[in-house]
Amino acid sequence: MNGYITVQEAAVKWGITPRQVQILCKTNRIDGAIRMSRIWIIPEHAEKPTNNKRKAAYNND
């Protein structure tokens, strides 16, 4: 589909594993990600979500 990339392509683009991308999709952390049958498609201009949990843990000084 034009304008969308696969989980594998997003994983390479963002430097994370395909499983991590699937989890981000499942938890609604990627805007515009859609599940079609058994695969996720992600808008090609979607930004990698930030990990707010890790930042919050370090700010408790």
LINJO-V21884 format. One line per field, one symbol per residue. ss: DSSP state (H for helix, E for strand, - for the rest). Layout:
BEGIN
ss: ???
END
This chain:
BEGIN
ss: ---EEEHHHHHHHH---HHHHHHHHH-------EEE--EEEEE--------HHHHHHH---
END
